[in-house]
Amino acid sequence: MSGSDFSLSASRPSRSLLHCGRFDLSLERPLVMGILNVTADSFSDGGRFLSYDAARAHADRMIGEGADIIDIGGESTRPGAPSVPLEDELQRVIPLLEVLRDAGVPLSVDTYKPETMRAALDAGADLINDVYGFRLPGAIEAVRGSRCGLCAMHMLGTPQTMQNEPVYQDVVAQVRTFLTERVVALEAAGVDPARICVDPGFGFGKSHVVHNYALLAHLRDSVPPGYPILAGMSRKSMIGKVTGRTVAAERIAGSVAAAVCAVERGAAIVRVHDVAQTVDALKVWRAVREAT
């Protein structure tokens, strides 16, 4: 089924719940997804949480700071990152899922490999966060029979090629078309729409300023209507380009500002490294909203 065979009404109401494995997440307020990279080469925190003790301590810290979801990644998808062998990814992710099962919040796994998706779901993952948008052969089949949440992201090319002079005629419209096609494919396979959220893929095949900030400014128009939006801009080069901060760890203030801008423009979930700062900023944003 193609995008032309399926109509998503522009007036389709946004959902108030996201089915997410063991959890039904209320979307009445914006949710914060804390990033837990168990990789050696992630652009911001590679190598910091390779041991299970360090990873568990960081997860507990983020939950204590207010994280609603923990997103575990065993393979870096930074620009130019090499692919990680399946066995290496499984060895990083699956034992950690088992360690964190009692953490009290949904556990997301950031992967595009169908084999990892299956193993993660068997180990108790509540959400699969796929930078390829469930395009690889076997990906939809790996997730459709479960109750896990699904995040379909837009990416132009692959992590190895995505920043090689990306070109769009209309980045907002093209990202929306792609994500609509992915939603159609998932639902045609029998996936409950209440399990699906979408991510325009900031930094994934977009020029630092022109494409990323167009998507942020027109966030609602960059996704199919009625689906929760996940926005991940934390510490990315799009922040560094406008702030002049060349070191990822120095982009906290800019990242928090971007998260608030995303929520103001309709994001239901923001994916961040700096949980405490983002949670505080969103509490202030919400207080202002409730006072008006």
Backbone torsions as a table, in degrees:
resi	resn	phi	psi	omega
1	MET	NA	128.1	-179.5
2	SER	-95.9	171.5	179.6
3	GLY	-60.5	-29.8	-179.5
4	SER	-73.6	-14.5	-179.6
5	ASP	-91.1	-0.5	-172.0
6	PHE	-140.6	126.2	-177.5
7	SER	-106.0	128.6	174.2
8	LEU	-107.6	109.9	-175.0
9	SER	-62.4	135.9	178.5
10	ALA	-65.8	-18.1	-179.7
11	SER	-98.0	6.5	-178.8
12	ARG	-58.8	125.6	-175.1
13	PRO	-71.1	147.2	174.9
14	SER	-71.0	145.8	-177.8
15	ARG	-81.4	155.0	178.4
16	SER	-101.3	-4.9	179.2
17	LEU	-136.0	148.7	170.5
18	LEU	-122.3	117.4	176.2
19	HIS	-70.7	125.3	-169.4
20	CYS	-143.1	74.4	178.7
21	GLY	60.9	-117.6	-178.1
22	ARG	-74.1	-6.8	-170.4
23	PHE	-124.4	147.2	164.3
24	ASP	-109.8	108.0	-173.9
25	LEU	-86.7	122.6	174.5
26	SER	-72.8	135.1	178.3
27	LEU	-107.5	22.9	178.6
28	GLU	-68.6	-22.4	172.2
29	ARG	-131.0	158.3	178.1
30	PRO	-66.5	141.4	-178.5
31	LEU	-102.9	149.5	180.0
32	VAL	-111.7	122.5	176.9
33	MET	-101.4	118.4	179.8
34	GLY	-87.7	135.4	-176.2
35	ILE	-87.3	128.0	176.2
36	LEU	-127.8	94.2	-178.8
37	ASN	-92.2	117.5	174.6
38	VAL	-104.0	61.9	-176.0
39	THR	-130.7	161.0	177.5
40	ALA	-92.5	-13.7	-168.3
41	ASP	-134.1	18.5	174.4
42	SER	-62.6	149.6	-168.4
43	PHE	-65.1	-28.6	-175.1
44	SER	-107.2	-44.0	-172.1
45	ASP	-128.5	24.3	-179.7
46	GLY	-55.5	131.5	176.2
47	GLY	88.3	-11.0	-174.3
48	ARG	-77.1	-28.6	-171.1
49	PHE	-126.1	37.1	-179.3
50	LEU	-71.0	-33.2	178.4
51	SER	-80.4	148.7	-178.9
52	TYR	-65.2	-34.9	178.7
53	ASP	-64.0	-44.4	179.3
54	ALA	-66.7	-40.2	-179.9
55	ALA	-66.1	-43.9	179.6
56	ARG	-64.9	-41.2	179.4
57	ALA	-63.2	-39.6	179.8
58	HIS	-69.5	-40.1	176.2
59	ALA	-60.6	-46.0	178.7
60	ASP	-61.2	-39.5	178.7
61	ARG	-62.4	-46.3	-178.9
62	MET	-65.4	-38.4	177.5
63	ILE	-64.8	-41.1	176.5
64	GLY	-62.9	-29.2	178.8
65	GLU	-83.1	-6.8	175.6
66	GLY	115.1	11.2	178.1
67	ALA	-63.5	134.4	179.0
68	ASP	-91.4	-23.1	-177.9
69	ILE	-144.1	145.3	171.3
70	ILE	-111.8	126.5	-178.0
71	ASP	-108.1	113.1	-174.6
72	ILE	-99.0	127.3	178.3
73	GLY	-123.5	129.0	178.8
74	GLY	-108.0	4.8	178.5
75	GLU	-145.4	126.4	178.5
76	SER	-69.4	136.3	173.6
77	THR	-116.7	25.3	174.1
78	ARG	-63.2	158.3	178.9
79	PRO	-54.6	128.7	178.2
80	GLY	83.4	-1.4	-176.9
81	ALA	-66.3	136.5	177.1
82	PRO	-73.6	153.6	176.5
83	SER	-68.4	145.4	179.4
84	VAL	-100.0	133.8	176.4
85	PRO	-55.7	145.7	-177.3
86	LEU	-54.2	-46.0	-176.5
87	GLU	-63.0	-36.4	177.8
88	ASP	-65.4	-43.7	179.3
89	GLU	-62.6	-44.0	179.8
90	LEU	-62.3	-41.2	-179.2
91	GLN	-66.2	-28.2	178.4
92	ARG	-79.8	-39.8	-167.6
93	VAL	-91.9	-46.5	-169.2
94	ILE	-65.2	-48.0	177.2
95	PRO	-60.7	-33.5	179.6
96	LEU	-69.0	-39.1	174.8
97	LEU	-56.8	-43.5	-178.9
98	GLU	-65.9	-36.7	178.3
99	VAL	-66.5	-35.4	-172.9
100	LEU	-95.6	4.0	-175.3
101	ARG	-56.6	-29.4	-176.9
102	ASP	-97.0	17.8	-174.0
103	ALA	-72.9	-19.0	175.3
104	GLY	90.9	2.3	176.7
105	VAL	-131.8	160.5	176.9
106	PRO	-61.2	142.9	177.0
107	LEU	-108.1	121.9	178.5
108	SER	-104.2	146.4	174.6
109	VAL	-120.3	124.9	-178.5
110	ASP	-90.8	97.8	-177.4
111	THR	-153.7	155.5	174.4
112	TYR	-117.7	-2.8	-176.5
113	LYS	-87.4	123.3	179.4
114	PRO	-56.7	-35.8	-179.3
115	GLU	-65.3	-39.7	177.6
116	THR	-68.3	-38.3	177.4
117	MET	-57.4	-48.0	-178.7
118	ARG	-62.4	-46.6	-178.9
119	ALA	-64.9	-38.3	179.7
120	ALA	-65.9	-41.3	178.7
121	LEU	-65.8	-38.9	176.8
122	ASP	-63.5	-30.8	-178.9
123	ALA	-86.8	-3.7	173.9
124	GLY	110.6	13.1	177.3
125	ALA	-62.3	144.0	-179.2
126	ASP	-102.4	-18.3	-177.4
127	LEU	-148.0	140.4	173.0
128	ILE	-111.4	123.3	-175.8
129	ASN	-110.5	103.1	-168.9
130	ASP	-111.6	113.3	-179.5
131	VAL	-67.2	-18.6	177.0
132	TYR	-90.7	-1.8	177.7
133	GLY	67.9	31.7	178.7
134	PHE	58.9	41.6	179.1
135	ARG	-94.5	-25.1	-175.8
136	LEU	-68.6	146.3	179.0
137	PRO	-54.4	128.6	178.5
138	GLY	92.2	-10.3	-176.5
139	ALA	-67.0	-48.9	-179.4
140	ILE	-64.1	-40.7	179.8
141	GLU	-62.6	-31.3	-178.8
142	ALA	-68.8	-27.4	-171.6
143	VAL	-113.7	-16.8	-168.3
144	ARG	-67.8	-28.3	-177.2
145	GLY	-85.1	-0.4	-178.2
146	SER	-98.8	-175.2	174.4
147	ARG	-110.0	10.4	-175.2
148	CYS	-66.8	152.5	169.8
149	GLY	-72.4	156.4	-178.5
150	LEU	-132.9	131.9	172.4
151	CYS	-115.9	116.1	177.7
152	ALA	-97.9	121.9	-177.1
153	MET	-110.8	152.3	173.3
154	HIS	-90.5	133.3	171.9
155	MET	-144.3	134.7	175.5
156	LEU	-93.5	114.4	-178.3
157	GLY	83.2	-144.9	-179.7
158	THR	-126.3	167.9	176.4
159	PRO	-55.4	-29.1	-179.7
160	GLN	-74.6	-26.9	-172.8
161	THR	-119.4	-8.6	-164.9
162	MET	-64.0	-24.2	-178.7
163	GLN	-101.1	15.9	176.6
164	ASN	-82.9	75.9	177.4
165	GLU	53.3	63.8	178.7
166	PRO	-63.6	140.3	-176.7
167	VAL	-128.7	134.6	174.7
168	TYR	-135.1	148.5	167.9
169	GLN	-79.3	-40.9	178.7
170	ASP	-151.0	96.7	-171.2
171	VAL	-61.3	-38.9	-178.2
172	VAL	-64.5	-48.2	-178.9
173	ALA	-66.7	-39.4	-177.4
174	GLN	-70.6	-37.5	175.9
175	VAL	-66.2	-42.2	178.3
176	ARG	-61.7	-42.3	179.0
177	THR	-61.5	-45.7	179.1
178	PHE	-60.1	-49.2	-177.1
179	LEU	-66.6	-34.4	175.1
180	THR	-62.0	-42.8	178.1
181	GLU	-62.4	-37.2	180.0
182	ARG	-70.6	-39.5	176.6
183	VAL	-62.3	-42.5	178.3
184	VAL	-59.9	-45.9	-178.5
185	ALA	-62.8	-42.5	179.7
186	LEU	-64.6	-46.6	-177.7
187	GLU	-69.2	-33.8	177.0
188	ALA	-64.3	-26.4	178.2
189	ALA	-84.4	-0.3	177.1
190	GLY	99.5	10.2	178.8
191	VAL	-75.5	130.3	176.7
192	ASP	-62.8	126.5	178.8
193	PRO	-55.3	-27.3	-179.0
194	ALA	-69.1	-6.5	176.9
195	ARG	-94.4	-7.2	-166.4
196	ILE	-105.4	133.4	164.6
197	CYS	-128.9	165.4	-172.7
198	VAL	-131.7	152.4	-175.4
199	ASP	-136.3	121.4	-179.9
200	PRO	-69.0	-9.1	172.3
201	GLY	75.5	55.7	177.4
202	PHE	-56.9	128.5	177.7
203	GLY	84.4	-6.0	-178.6
204	PHE	-100.9	87.2	-178.3
205	GLY	78.6	39.1	176.1
206	LYS	-135.4	144.1	173.7
207	SER	-68.9	152.1	-166.4
208	HIS	-55.6	-46.1	-173.3
209	VAL	-106.1	-52.9	-170.4
210	VAL	-59.4	-53.6	-175.3
211	HIS	-77.5	-45.4	-175.2
212	ASN	-64.3	-41.8	-177.6
213	TYR	-79.1	-24.2	170.3
214	ALA	-65.0	-42.3	178.1
215	LEU	-65.4	-41.0	179.3
216	LEU	-66.5	-43.1	-179.2
217	ALA	-64.3	-32.3	-176.6
218	HIS	-119.1	44.4	-170.3
219	LEU	-57.8	-47.5	-177.7
220	ARG	-61.8	-34.0	-178.5
221	ASP	-78.9	-10.2	-177.0
222	SER	-90.2	-0.7	-177.5
223	VAL	-132.7	158.5	175.2
224	PRO	-66.0	143.7	-175.4
225	PRO	-67.2	145.5	172.7
226	GLY	92.3	-3.8	-178.6
227	TYR	-107.9	136.8	177.8
228	PRO	-58.9	140.4	-179.2
229	ILE	-100.9	129.8	170.2
230	LEU	-104.6	129.2	-179.3
231	ALA	-121.5	125.9	-179.9
232	GLY	-125.6	101.0	-180.0
233	MET	-122.8	0.9	-168.9
234	SER	-55.5	121.2	174.4
235	ARG	61.2	11.7	-175.3
236	LYS	-74.6	167.8	-177.4
237	SER	-63.5	-24.6	176.4
238	MET	-61.7	-30.6	175.4
239	ILE	-74.4	-44.8	-179.7
240	GLY	-62.8	-33.6	-177.3
241	LYS	-65.8	-34.0	-178.2
242	VAL	-95.1	-19.0	179.6
243	THR	-98.8	-17.8	-175.5
244	GLY	81.5	7.4	-179.4
245	ARG	-85.6	108.0	-177.6
246	THR	-83.7	-19.3	179.2
247	VAL	-95.8	125.7	-174.7
248	ALA	-56.5	-40.9	-177.0
249	ALA	-67.2	-13.5	179.0
250	GLU	-93.3	6.5	-176.2
251	ARG	-100.2	23.7	-174.8
252	ILE	-64.8	-50.7	-177.0
253	ALA	-60.9	-44.5	178.3
254	GLY	-63.6	-36.5	178.9
255	SER	-66.9	-40.4	178.1
256	VAL	-64.9	-41.3	177.5
257	ALA	-61.0	-42.5	179.5
258	ALA	-63.6	-39.7	178.7
259	ALA	-62.7	-43.1	178.3
260	VAL	-64.3	-42.2	177.1
261	CYS	-59.9	-40.6	179.9
262	ALA	-65.1	-44.3	179.1
263	VAL	-63.5	-41.8	178.2
264	GLU	-59.6	-28.1	-178.5
265	ARG	-100.6	14.2	169.5
266	GLY	113.3	-0.8	179.4
267	ALA	-65.0	134.6	176.6
268	ALA	-92.4	-26.0	-177.8
269	ILE	-137.5	135.1	172.8
270	VAL	-118.6	133.2	-176.6
271	ARG	-100.5	118.7	-167.5
272	VAL	-140.1	155.7	169.1
273	HIS	-84.8	-35.6	-169.5
274	ASP	-104.7	85.0	-170.8
275	VAL	-68.5	-51.0	-174.3
276	ALA	-58.5	-45.1	-178.5
277	GLN	-65.5	-39.4	-179.9
278	THR	-69.7	-42.1	178.3
279	VAL	-59.9	-44.8	179.0
280	ASP	-61.7	-45.3	-179.1
281	ALA	-61.7	-40.0	-179.5
282	LEU	-72.3	-28.5	173.8
283	LYS	-64.7	-40.9	177.9
284	VAL	-66.9	-45.2	178.0
285	TRP	-56.3	-44.4	-178.9
286	ARG	-67.5	-38.4	178.6
287	ALA	-61.8	-38.9	177.6
288	VAL	-65.6	-44.0	179.3
289	ARG	-59.8	-42.1	-175.8
290	GLU	-74.5	-19.5	-179.6
291	ALA	-86.2	-11.5	-176.5
292	THR	-92.0	NA	NA
